[in-house]
Amino acid sequence: MTLTTDTSPLVERARALTPLIEAEAARSEHEGTMTPAVVEALRDAGLFWVLVPAELGGSEADVTTSLAVFEELAYADGSTGWSAMANATTSCFAAIYTGDEAVEAMFGDHLGIHAGMLGPIGEAHPVDTGFRVEGRYQFGSGSGHADWMGAGAMEVVDGEPVVSELGLPAMRVFFLPRDQVEFRGNWDVLGLAGTGSYDYAVEGAVVAEPFSFSLLEAVARRGGPGYGIGLFGLTAIGHAAFALGVGRRAVDEVLAIARAKQRLGAEPIAEQQIFLHDFAMHDAAMRSARAFVFDSFAEAEAAVLQEGMASIEEQQRLRQCTTYATRVAADAARFAYTWAGSSGLRNPSVVQRCFRDIHAGTQHLYVDNNTLTGYTQARLAGG
């Protein structure tokens, strides 16, 4: 089905790749990473750089278009949607937050694809030419085909964590060429099996300061005012869209199964009142979650464009709607898997893959339950 009425060229390009992505999904899971055919198709369509500034050759898409693109890709296959959004957001951060020297290296001759764990897992020790970075990382989604790897680290001097001038922990994100990272595999998981979210290590690599940025104090150096939505708002786009795409695909798949399936000794599923009722509820919940997501992001972007920044409440609502959409999608996938019966149990099964992928997605820190408490705290503080 068509997920959105958005007819922007980027969304149309994403939608046009659905047959290829679907055909490659099983191989992607088997190999643990996006297949070369899909990587090349996404590269040719420019979808790895949806969020990269136009001045660097990217699309600099607005939030609504970006949501729709990632939603389409996740609808075709959860792993592909997840990998693409991870690559796109990480490439965005590399493009807007790092220094000119780094941007020239990463986007000058050709647009690089970025991936990696940006949380401050490692340590960064200042040296004359920059920082010596060390760390062992997990969940480098999209790293199977990335040109550059991100690595988050705490600045450390004489064994003690550094505090910034604003009184915040000095956390930095570094970008290294692929050949400076040791990949360790270790991606054998329940869901999102095709995302290439490999473990990797950085063993004392020296990284020049322009190839890094402050995680908590990042300010966009390039691109239009829309990037004022901030690092965490940009991250939320991909996670929310992933949930919407996978949840909707699960609902659509079980409807197709219900049209033809009849369990032994029971009425056809399409004639069972409890299925008809529950399908309508999950369909409504997914549509409501989508409206909530698109509305929340549009409001935050409008605030940024008009006032230079979104309010704390608007920022927290982006986390709220992302976590909410993930919960709603997980509920929808469980409903679909249960009613699919053996059709969802046996491989290959799109319903089963949706069930596994969205439940893997629920384990991500970005949609942890604590994200919801932040929104309530913001509302309480606002009076």
C-alpha positions as CSV (number, residue, x, y, z in Angstrom):
1,M,0.0,0.0,0.0
2,T,1.0,3.7,-0.3
3,L,1.9,5.0,3.1
4,T,1.8,8.7,2.5
5,T,0.4,11.1,0.0
6,D,3.8,12.9,-0.1
7,T,4.9,13.1,-3.7
8,S,8.3,14.6,-3.1
9,P,11.0,13.1,-5.3
10,L,12.8,11.7,-2.3
11,V,9.7,9.8,-1.1
12,E,9.0,8.6,-4.6
13,R,12.6,7.3,-4.8
14,A,12.3,5.5,-1.6
15,R,8.9,4.0,-2.6
16,A,10.3,2.8,-5.9
17,L,12.9,0.7,-4.2
18,T,10.3,-1.4,-2.3
19,P,10.4,-4.4,-4.7
20,L,14.2,-4.6,-4.6
21,I,14.4,-4.2,-0.8
22,E,11.7,-6.9,-0.3
23,A,13.5,-9.3,-2.6
24,E,16.8,-8.8,-0.8
25,A,15.4,-8.9,2.8
26,A,16.0,-12.6,3.5
27,R,19.5,-12.4,2.1
28,S,20.2,-9.3,4.2
29,E,19.2,-11.2,7.3
30,H,21.3,-14.2,6.4
31,E,24.3,-12.1,5.7
32,G,23.8,-9.9,8.7
33,T,24.0,-6.6,6.7
34,M,22.4,-4.8,3.9
35,T,23.1,-6.4,0.5
36,P,25.3,-4.7,-2.1
37,A,22.4,-4.4,-4.4
38,V,20.4,-2.4,-1.8
39,V,23.4,-0.3,-0.8
40,E,24.0,0.7,-4.4
41,A,20.3,1.5,-5.0
42,L,20.1,3.7,-1.9
43,R,23.4,5.4,-2.9
44,D,22.1,6.0,-6.4
45,A,18.9,7.4,-5.0
46,G,20.8,9.7,-2.6
47,L,18.9,8.4,0.4
48,F,21.9,8.1,2.6
49,W,22.2,11.9,2.5
50,V,18.6,12.9,3.0
51,L,19.6,15.0,6.1
52,V,22.9,16.3,4.8
53,P,23.0,20.0,3.9
54,A,22.4,21.0,0.3
55,E,25.7,22.9,0.2
56,L,27.5,19.6,0.6
57,G,25.5,17.7,-2.0
58,G,22.8,16.4,0.3
59,S,19.0,16.8,0.1
60,E,18.6,18.9,3.4
61,A,15.1,17.5,3.6
62,D,12.5,18.9,6.0
63,V,11.3,16.7,8.9
64,T,8.1,15.6,7.2
65,T,9.9,14.4,4.1
66,S,12.6,12.7,6.1
67,L,10.0,10.9,8.2
68,A,8.2,9.7,5.1
69,V,11.4,8.5,3.4
70,F,12.5,6.4,6.4
71,E,8.9,5.2,6.9
72,E,8.8,3.9,3.3
73,L,12.1,2.1,3.7
74,A,11.1,0.5,7.0
75,Y,7.8,-0.6,5.5
76,A,9.7,-2.5,2.8
77,D,12.0,-4.1,5.4
78,G,12.7,-3.1,9.0
79,S,16.5,-3.8,8.8
80,T,16.9,-1.7,5.7
81,G,14.9,1.1,7.2
82,W,16.9,1.0,10.4
83,S,20.2,0.9,8.7
84,A,19.4,3.7,6.3
85,M,18.1,6.0,9.1
86,A,21.2,5.2,11.2
87,N,23.5,6.0,8.2
88,A,21.5,9.2,7.3
89,T,21.5,10.7,10.8
90,T,25.1,9.9,11.5
91,S,26.1,11.4,8.1
92,C,24.0,14.4,9.0
93,F,25.9,14.9,12.3
94,A,29.3,14.5,10.5
95,A,28.2,17.1,8.0
96,I,26.8,19.8,10.2
97,Y,28.8,19.6,13.4
98,T,32.4,18.8,12.4
99,G,35.1,21.2,11.2
100,D,35.8,22.3,7.7
101,E,38.9,20.0,7.3
102,A,36.8,17.0,8.2
103,V,33.9,18.0,6.0
104,E,36.2,18.3,3.0
105,A,37.6,14.8,3.7
106,M,34.2,13.2,4.3
107,F,32.1,15.0,1.7
108,G,34.5,16.7,-0.7
109,D,35.3,14.2,-3.5
110,H,32.3,12.1,-2.9
111,L,29.6,11.8,-0.2
112,G,30.7,9.4,2.5
113,I,28.4,7.0,4.4
114,H,28.7,7.2,8.2
115,A,27.7,4.8,11.0
116,G,28.7,4.0,14.5
117,M,27.9,4.2,18.2
118,L,28.0,7.8,19.3
119,G,27.4,7.3,23.0
120,P,30.5,8.2,25.2
121,I,31.7,4.6,25.5
122,G,35.3,5.3,24.9
123,E,38.0,7.6,26.2
124,A,39.6,10.6,24.4
125,H,43.0,11.7,25.7
126,P,44.2,15.2,24.4
127,V,47.4,15.1,22.4
128,D,49.2,17.8,20.4
129,T,47.5,16.9,17.1
130,G,44.0,16.2,18.6
131,F,42.9,13.3,20.6
132,R,44.0,9.7,21.1
133,V,40.7,7.7,21.1
134,E,40.3,4.3,22.6
135,G,37.1,2.3,23.1
136,R,35.2,-0.9,22.4
137,Y,31.8,-0.3,20.8
138,Q,28.6,-2.2,20.1
139,F,25.6,-1.6,17.9
140,G,27.3,0.2,15.0
141,S,24.1,0.0,12.8
142,G,24.8,0.3,9.1
143,S,28.6,-0.2,9.6
144,G,28.7,-3.1,7.1
145,H,28.8,-0.5,4.2
146,A,30.0,2.6,6.0
147,D,33.0,4.7,4.8
148,W,33.5,6.5,8.1
149,M,32.8,5.3,11.7
150,G,31.7,7.4,14.6
151,A,32.9,6.8,18.1
152,G,31.7,8.5,21.2
153,A,34.1,9.2,24.1
154,M,34.6,11.0,27.3
155,E,37.5,13.5,27.4
156,V,39.9,12.3,30.0
157,V,43.0,14.2,31.5
158,D,45.2,12.6,34.1
159,G,42.7,9.8,34.6
160,E,39.8,12.2,35.4
161,P,36.8,13.1,33.2
162,V,36.9,16.7,31.8
163,V,34.0,19.1,32.5
164,S,33.2,21.7,29.8
165,E,33.0,25.5,30.4
166,L,29.2,25.1,30.7
167,G,29.7,22.6,33.5
168,L,28.7,19.6,31.4
169,P,30.6,16.4,30.9
170,A,33.0,16.8,28.0
171,M,31.7,14.1,25.7
172,R,32.9,14.1,22.1
173,V,32.0,12.2,18.9
174,F,34.9,11.3,16.6
175,F,34.9,10.2,13.0
176,L,37.5,7.8,11.7
177,P,38.0,6.2,8.2
178,R,36.8,2.7,8.1
179,D,40.3,1.2,8.0
180,Q,41.2,2.7,11.3
181,V,38.5,0.6,13.1
182,E,38.7,-3.0,14.0
183,F,35.4,-4.8,13.3
184,R,34.6,-7.7,15.5
185,G,31.3,-8.9,14.1
186,N,29.1,-10.4,16.9
187,W,25.8,-9.6,15.4
188,D,23.6,-12.7,16.0
189,V,20.2,-11.4,17.2
190,L,16.5,-11.9,17.4
191,G,15.5,-9.0,15.2
192,L,17.0,-6.3,13.0
193,A,19.4,-9.1,11.9
194,G,20.2,-7.4,8.6
195,T,21.4,-4.1,10.0
196,G,25.2,-4.8,10.2
197,S,25.2,-3.5,13.8
198,Y,28.6,-4.9,14.4
199,D,30.9,-4.6,17.4
200,Y,34.1,-2.6,16.7
201,A,37.1,-1.3,18.5
202,V,39.2,1.9,18.3
203,E,42.7,1.1,19.6
204,G,44.6,4.4,20.3
205,A,43.8,6.1,17.0
206,V,44.8,9.8,16.9
207,V,42.0,11.9,15.6
208,A,42.3,15.6,14.7
209,E,40.0,17.9,16.6
210,P,38.0,19.0,13.4
211,F,36.9,15.4,13.0
212,S,34.9,15.6,16.2
213,F,32.2,17.6,17.9
214,S,30.8,18.0,21.4
215,L,27.9,15.7,22.0
216,L,26.1,17.8,24.5
217,E,26.9,21.2,23.1
218,A,26.7,20.6,19.4
219,V,25.8,23.6,17.3
220,A,25.2,23.3,13.5
221,R,28.0,24.9,11.5
222,R,26.3,24.4,8.1
223,G,22.9,24.1,6.6
224,G,19.7,26.0,7.1
225,P,17.8,26.9,10.3
226,G,15.9,23.6,10.3
227,Y,18.9,22.0,11.9
228,G,18.1,23.9,15.0
229,I,15.9,21.0,15.9
230,G,19.0,19.6,17.5
231,L,20.9,16.4,17.6
232,F,18.3,14.5,19.6
233,G,15.4,15.8,17.5
234,L,17.3,14.7,14.3
235,T,17.8,11.3,15.9
236,A,14.1,10.9,16.8
237,I,13.1,11.3,13.1
238,G,14.6,7.9,12.1
239,H,13.4,6.0,15.2
240,A,9.8,7.3,14.9
241,A,9.7,6.6,11.2
242,F,11.1,3.1,11.7
243,A,8.3,2.2,14.1
244,L,5.6,3.6,11.9
245,G,6.8,1.7,8.8
246,V,7.2,-1.7,10.5
247,G,4.0,-1.4,12.5
248,R,1.9,-0.5,9.4
249,R,3.5,-3.3,7.4
250,A,2.5,-5.8,10.1
251,V,-1.1,-4.6,10.1
252,D,-1.3,-4.8,6.3
253,E,0.2,-8.3,6.2
254,V,-2.2,-9.8,8.7
255,L,-5.1,-8.4,6.8
256,A,-3.9,-10.1,3.6
257,I,-3.5,-13.4,5.6
258,A,-6.9,-13.0,7.1
259,R,-8.5,-12.9,3.6
260,A,-7.4,-16.4,2.9
261,K,-6.7,-18.2,6.2
262,Q,-9.0,-20.5,8.1
263,R,-7.8,-22.5,11.0
264,L,-9.0,-26.1,11.4
265,G,-12.5,-26.3,13.0
266,A,-12.9,-22.5,13.1
267,E,-14.6,-19.8,11.0
268,P,-12.3,-18.0,8.5
269,I,-10.3,-15.3,10.2
270,A,-12.0,-12.7,8.1
271,E,-15.4,-13.7,9.6
272,Q,-14.3,-13.7,13.3
273,Q,-15.7,-10.8,15.2
274,I,-12.8,-10.5,17.6
275,F,-10.4,-10.2,14.7
276,L,-12.5,-7.7,12.9
277,H,-12.8,-5.6,16.1
278,D,-9.1,-5.8,17.1
279,F,-7.8,-5.2,13.6
280,A,-9.8,-1.9,13.5
281,M,-8.4,-0.9,16.9
282,H,-4.8,-1.6,15.9
283,D,-5.3,0.1,12.5
284,A,-6.7,3.1,14.3
285,A,-3.8,3.1,16.8
286,M,-1.2,3.1,14.0
287,R,-2.9,5.9,12.1
288,S,-3.2,7.9,15.3
289,A,0.5,7.4,16.2
290,R,1.5,8.5,12.7
291,A,-0.6,11.6,13.0
292,F,0.9,12.3,16.4
293,V,4.4,11.9,15.1
294,F,4.0,14.0,12.0
295,D,2.2,16.7,13.9
296,S,4.8,16.8,16.7
297,F,7.7,17.1,14.4
298,A,6.0,19.7,12.2
299,E,5.3,21.8,15.3
300,A,8.9,21.6,16.5
301,E,10.3,22.5,13.1
302,A,7.9,25.4,12.8
303,A,9.1,26.7,16.2
304,V,12.7,26.4,15.1
305,L,12.1,28.3,11.9
306,Q,10.1,31.0,13.5
307,E,11.8,31.5,16.8
308,G,15.2,29.9,16.4
309,M,14.6,27.0,18.7
310,A,11.9,24.6,20.0
311,S,10.7,24.8,23.6
312,I,11.8,22.2,26.1
313,E,8.3,20.8,26.0
314,E,8.3,20.6,22.2
315,Q,11.7,18.9,22.3
316,Q,10.5,16.4,24.9
317,R,7.4,15.7,22.8
318,L,9.6,14.4,20.0
319,R,10.9,11.8,22.4
320,Q,7.4,11.1,23.7
321,C,5.8,10.5,20.3
322,T,8.8,8.4,19.2
323,T,8.5,6.1,22.2
324,Y,4.7,6.0,21.9
325,A,4.8,5.1,18.2
326,T,7.3,2.3,19.0
327,R,4.9,0.9,21.7
328,V,1.9,1.1,19.4
329,A,3.8,-0.6,16.6
330,A,5.0,-3.4,18.9
331,D,1.4,-4.0,20.0
332,A,0.3,-4.1,16.4
333,A,3.0,-6.6,15.4
334,R,2.1,-8.9,18.3
335,F,-1.5,-8.8,17.2
336,A,-0.5,-9.6,13.6
337,Y,1.9,-12.4,14.6
338,T,-0.7,-14.0,16.8
339,W,-3.5,-14.0,14.2
340,A,-1.1,-15.1,11.4
341,G,-0.8,-18.5,13.2
342,S,1.6,-20.9,11.4
343,S,1.8,-18.4,8.5
344,G,3.8,-16.2,10.8
345,L,5.8,-19.0,12.4
346,R,7.4,-20.5,9.3
347,N,10.1,-18.7,7.3
348,P,10.0,-16.8,5.2
349,S,7.3,-14.6,6.8
350,V,7.0,-10.9,6.6
351,V,4.8,-10.8,9.7
352,Q,7.4,-12.7,11.7
353,R,10.2,-10.4,10.5
354,C,8.1,-7.3,11.5
355,F,7.4,-8.9,14.9
356,R,11.2,-9.5,15.5
357,D,12.3,-6.2,14.1
358,I,10.0,-4.0,16.1
359,H,10.7,-5.9,19.3
360,A,14.4,-5.5,18.7
361,G,13.8,-1.8,18.2
362,T,12.0,-1.5,21.6
363,Q,15.3,-2.3,23.3
364,H,17.0,0.8,22.0
365,L,17.9,3.3,24.7
366,Y,16.3,6.1,22.7
367,V,12.8,4.7,23.3
368,D,13.4,3.6,26.9
369,N,10.5,4.3,29.2
370,N,12.4,7.1,30.9
371,T,11.9,9.2,27.7
372,L,8.3,9.6,28.7
373,T,9.1,10.9,32.2
374,G,11.1,13.7,30.6
375,Y,8.0,14.9,28.8
376,T,5.9,15.0,32.0
377,Q,8.6,16.8,33.8
378,A,8.7,19.4,31.1
379,R,4.9,19.9,31.3
380,L,5.1,20.2,35.1
381,A,7.8,22.8,34.9
382,G,5.8,24.7,32.3
383,G,3.0,25.3,34.7
